[in-house]
Amino acid sequence: MTPAEAVAAAARRSYGRLVAALAAPTRDLALAEDALSFAFQRALETWPRTGVPEQPEGWLLTVGRRRTLDVLRSAATRTAAPLEEADLARTEDPSDPFPDRLLALLFVCAHPAIDAGVRTPLMLQTVLGVEAKAIAAAFAVPAPAMAQRLVRAKRRIRDAGIRFEVPDRDRWADRLPPVLEAVYGAYAIGRAASDLRGEAVHLAALLADLVPDEPEVLGLAALVHLAAAREPDRAPLPLDEQDPATWDRALLDRGEVLLQRAAAFGRPGRFQLEAAIQSAHDARAVTGIVDREAVRRLYAALVRTAPTLGAQVAHAVAAARVDGPDAGLALLDVVEGAERFQPFWAARAALLVDAGRTGEARAAAERAAALTDEPAALARLAALVR
């Protein structure tokens, strides 16, 4: 492994834990992220000469702490009681297999003092290292607006002195929903990035172990396991083009067990419905077919339960596969707030092609292409209206 590859691997494995460890003493997420960025840059400069250290994360944490201390001691940021290096070191080792600091950071970002609309984006950026641009696209808002919200949220954590700790279980109820949303967001954004998708599976499994009596936690874990099982090492292909023989049988089996455990509580919810949809698609690995009517009904129930933009668009596509493109287009016509939601325009373009409305399809495809820079998505759109 080259030094550059080692740096990238450390970022994938431990970005959130490193940020959490650096931010815990200061409660300043922006400072922690800057210090970690500095540490990564130093690693890229140093490791080619000295070799990759035996514990890369420990090296990065040490450099990040020293950078934090330098900033705190500088004339521009000096306080009445600056931290000493020993204070900054009072954090767990980021290689600890039970990531207390990672969980603590998730719950910090879900604190009631943080605006509800930015809690999930904050977790995606701070814990999972997702860029503000990608988060903005997922939430269908302009990138500058999302960046400003994230900056304000980090400032709020610092100024309010929010403690970096996992709260007592009796205080989990209010914070758990945005934590689940962040893990779901990592899955959704990570569909084209196996590393982020893998982190979503890891966090969902961890939460399922910690909260085994909450069906929606189990439902989310089932969802990400079942979804990640398909084409695990490549950018995702459309479902109809995937070969079930390449799917990860262990992930599929684990997802089905989690879904059954969730269903046993008799309290269906959004993530359980989404997991059931994934299960219906994954059944093709056994039966060779997909029950499209069942998928359509599940999406209809999902829209009634949680009418997100993604659910509404997916419902329209599912309806089109059962009742024809005009039925899907009729459902898309009533979706509101999708002007910047790329999947909406991509789905609309595909259904318009199926309906024979080529000119409108080309315009929709152009709108979709303007909202993404992913090569695979752009190639599919170009082929669609060729």
RABEL-V33387 format. One record per residue. N is the residue number from 1. RES is the residue in one letter. SS is DSSP state (~ for helix, > for strand, _ for the rest). BURIAL is b if it has 16 or more other C-alpha atoms within 10 Angstrom, else e. D_LAST is the distance of its C-alpha to the last C-alpha in Angstrom with 1 decimal. Layout:
n->{N N}
res->{RES RES}
ss->{SS SS}
burial->{BURIAL BURIAL}
d_last->{D_LAST D_LAST}
//
This chain:
n->{1 2 3 4 5 6 7 8 9 10 11 12 13 14 15 16 17 18 19 20 21 22 23 24 25 26 27 28 29 30 31 32 33 34 35 36 37 38 39 40 41 42 43 44 45 46 47 48 49 50 51 52 53 54 55 56 57 58 59 60 61 62 63 64 65 66 67 68 69 70 71 72 73 74 75 76 77 78 79 80 81 82 83 84 85 86 87 88 89 90 91 92 93 94 95 96 97 98 99 100 101 102 103 104 105 106 107 108 109 110 111 112 113 114 115 116 117 118 119 120 121 122 123 124 125 126 127 128 129 130 131 132 133 134 135 136 137 138 139 140 141 142 143 144 145 146 147 148 149 150 151 152 153 154 155 156 157 158 159 160 161 162 163 164 165 166 167 168 169 170 171 172 173 174 175 176 177 178 179 180 181 182 183 184 185 186 187 188 189 190 191 192 193 194 195 196 197 198 199 200 201 202 203 204 205 206 207 208 209 210 211 212 213 214 215 216 217 218 219 220 221 222 223 224 225 226 227 228 229 230 231 232 233 234 235 236 237 238 239 240 241 242 243 244 245 246 247 248 249 250 251 252 253 254 255 256 257 258 259 260 261 262 263 264 265 266 267 268 269 270 271 272 273 274 275 276 277 278 279 280 281 282 283 284 285 286 287 288 289 290 291 292 293 294 295 296 297 298 299 300 301 302 303 304 305 306 307 308 309 310 311 312 313 314 315 316 317 318 319 320 321 322 323 324 325 326 327 328 329 330 331 332 333 334 335 336 337 338 339 340 341 342 343 344 345 346 347 348 349 350 351 352 353 354 355 356 357 358 359 360 361 362 363 364 365 366 367 368 369 370 371 372 373 374 375 376 377 378 379 380 381 382 383 384 385 386}
res->{M T P A E A V A A A A R R S Y G R L V A A L A A P T R D L A L A E D A L S F A F Q R A L E T W P R T G V P E Q P E G W L L T V G R R R T L D V L R S A A T R T A A P L E E A D L A R T E D P S D P F P D R L L A L L F V C A H P A I D A G V R T P L M L Q T V L G V E A K A I A A A F A V P A P A M A Q R L V R A K R R I R D A G I R F E V P D R D R W A D R L P P V L E A V Y G A Y A I G R A A S D L R G E A V H L A A L L A D L V P D E P E V L G L A A L V H L A A A R E P D R A P L P L D E Q D P A T W D R A L L D R G E V L L Q R A A A F G R P G R F Q L E A A I Q S A H D A R A V T G I V D R E A V R R L Y A A L V R T A P T L G A Q V A H A V A A A R V D G P D A G L A L L D V V E G A E R F Q P F W A A R A A L L V D A G R T G E A R A A A E R A A A L T D E P A A L A R L A A L V R}
ss->{_ _ ~ ~ ~ ~ ~ ~ ~ ~ ~ ~ ~ ~ ~ ~ ~ ~ ~ ~ ~ ~ ~ ~ _ _ _ _ ~ ~ ~ ~ ~ ~ ~ ~ ~ ~ ~ ~ ~ ~ ~ ~ ~ ~ ~ ~ ~ ~ _ _ _ _ _ ~ ~ ~ ~ ~ ~ ~ ~ ~ ~ ~ ~ ~ ~ ~ ~ ~ ~ _ _ _ _ _ _ _ _ _ _ _ ~ ~ ~ ~ _ _ _ _ _ _ _ _ _ _ _ ~ ~ ~ ~ ~ ~ ~ ~ ~ ~ _ _ _ _ _ _ ~ ~ ~ ~ ~ ~ ~ ~ ~ ~ ~ _ _ _ _ _ ~ ~ ~ ~ ~ ~ ~ _ _ _ _ ~ ~ ~ ~ ~ ~ ~ ~ ~ ~ ~ ~ ~ ~ ~ ~ ~ ~ _ _ _ _ _ _ _ _ ~ ~ ~ ~ ~ ~ ~ ~ ~ ~ ~ ~ ~ ~ ~ ~ ~ ~ ~ ~ ~ ~ ~ ~ _ ~ ~ ~ ~ ~ ~ ~ ~ ~ ~ ~ ~ ~ ~ ~ ~ ~ _ _ _ _ ~ ~ ~ ~ ~ ~ ~ ~ ~ ~ ~ ~ ~ ~ _ _ _ _ _ _ _ _ _ _ ~ ~ ~ _ _ ~ ~ ~ _ _ ~ ~ ~ ~ ~ ~ ~ ~ ~ ~ ~ ~ ~ ~ ~ _ _ _ _ _ _ ~ ~ ~ ~ ~ ~ ~ ~ ~ ~ ~ ~ ~ _ ~ ~ ~ ~ _ _ _ _ ~ ~ ~ ~ ~ ~ ~ ~ ~ ~ ~ ~ ~ ~ _ _ _ ~ ~ ~ ~ ~ ~ ~ ~ ~ ~ ~ ~ ~ ~ ~ _ ~ ~ ~ ~ ~ ~ ~ ~ ~ _ _ _ _ _ _ _ _ ~ ~ ~ ~ ~ ~ ~ ~ ~ ~ ~ ~ ~ _ _ _ ~ ~ ~ ~ ~ ~ ~ ~ ~ ~ ~ ~ ~ _ _ _ _ ~ ~ ~ ~ ~ ~ ~ ~ ~ ~ _ _}
burial->{e e b b e b b e b b b b b b b b b b b b b b b b b b b b b b b b b e b b e b b b e e b b e e b e e e e b e e e b b e e b b b b b b b b b b b e b b e e e e e e e e e b e e e e b b e b e b b e e e e b b b b b b b b b b b b b e e b e e e b b b b b b b b b b b b b e b b b b b b b b b b e b e e b b e b b e e b b b b b b e e e b b b b b e e e e e e e e b b e b b b b b b b b b b b b b b b b b b b b b b b b b b b b b b b e e b e e e b b b b b b b b b b b b b b b b b b e e e b b e e e e e e b e e b b e e b b e b b b e b b b b b b e e e e e b b b b b b b b b b b b b b e e b e e e e b e b e b b b e b b b b b b e e b b e b b b b b b b b b b b b b b e e b b b b b e b b e e b e e b e b b b b b b b b b b b b b b b e e e b e e b b e b b b b b b e b b e e e e b b e b b e e b b e}
d_last->{41.7 41.5 42.9 39.4 38.3 41.6 41.0 37.5 39.0 41.9 39.5 37.6 40.8 43.0 41.4 42.5 46.0 46.6 45.7 47.9 50.8 50.6 50.4 53.1 56.1 54.8 52.5 50.3 46.7 45.5 48.3 47.6 43.9 44.9 47.6 45.2 42.7 45.7 46.7 43.3 43.4 46.9 45.9 43.3 46.0 48.8 47.7 46.7 50.4 52.2 49.9 48.2 51.0 52.1 51.1 48.1 48.0 51.7 51.3 48.6 50.7 53.7 52.0 50.3 53.8 55.4 52.7 53.3 57.0 56.6 54.7 57.2 60.0 58.6 60.3 57.3 57.1 60.6 62.0 65.6 65.1 62.5 61.3 62.7 60.9 62.7 61.3 57.8 58.4 59.3 56.1 55.1 53.8 49.9 50.1 51.9 50.1 50.7 48.9 51.3 50.1 46.4 47.4 49.7 46.9 44.7 47.6 48.4 44.9 45.5 48.9 49.7 50.3 46.6 44.5 42.8 39.4 39.4 41.1 38.0 36.1 39.3 39.5 36.0 36.6 40.3 40.6 37.1 36.2 32.9 31.9 32.3 28.8 27.4 30.1 29.3 25.6 26.9 29.4 27.0 29.5 29.4 30.2 33.3 34.7 34.3 36.0 38.9 39.4 39.6 42.1 44.2 44.3 45.5 48.1 49.2 49.8 51.9 53.9 54.6 55.8 53.8 55.2 53.0 54.0 52.9 54.7 57.0 55.4 56.8 54.5 51.3 50.3 49.1 47.4 45.7 42.9 41.3 41.8 39.9 37.1 36.9 36.7 34.0 32.1 32.5 30.9 28.0 27.3 28.1 25.5 23.7 27.2 29.6 32.6 32.3 31.5 34.7 36.7 35.7 37.0 40.1 40.9 40.3 42.5 45.2 45.2 45.5 48.5 50.1 49.5 49.6 50.9 48.0 45.4 42.6 43.1 43.0 39.9 38.1 39.2 38.0 34.6 33.9 35.4 33.3 30.1 30.9 31.7 28.1 26.6 29.5 28.8 25.0 22.3 21.6 19.0 18.1 21.3 20.2 19.1 22.5 25.5 28.6 30.7 29.6 30.7 34.0 36.6 39.2 37.0 36.1 39.8 40.9 38.4 39.7 43.3 42.6 41.0 44.0 46.3 44.6 44.6 48.3 49.2 48.0 46.5 42.7 40.7 37.2 36.9 38.4 35.9 33.0 34.6 35.0 31.3 30.7 33.4 31.8 28.6 30.8 32.8 30.1 31.9 34.9 34.0 30.6 29.3 28.5 30.5 27.7 30.3 32.5 29.6 29.0 32.7 33.0 30.3 32.1 35.3 33.8 32.6 36.2 37.6 35.4 32.8 30.9 27.4 26.0 28.0 26.9 23.2 23.8 26.0 23.4 20.9 23.9 24.9 21.6 21.9 25.4 25.3 21.7 19.0 21.3 24.0 21.9 20.8 24.5 25.5 23.0 24.3 27.7 26.9 28.6 28.3 24.7 23.7 23.5 22.6 19.2 19.0 19.6 16.5 14.3 16.0 15.8 12.0 12.0 14.8 13.5 10.5 13.4 15.5 13.3 13.4 9.9 11.4 13.3 10.6 8.8 12.5 13.3 10.6 12.1 15.4 14.9 13.7 16.8 19.0 18.4 18.8 18.4 16.2 15.3 14.3 12.2 10.4 9.9 8.6 6.0 5.1 5.8 3.8 0.0}
//
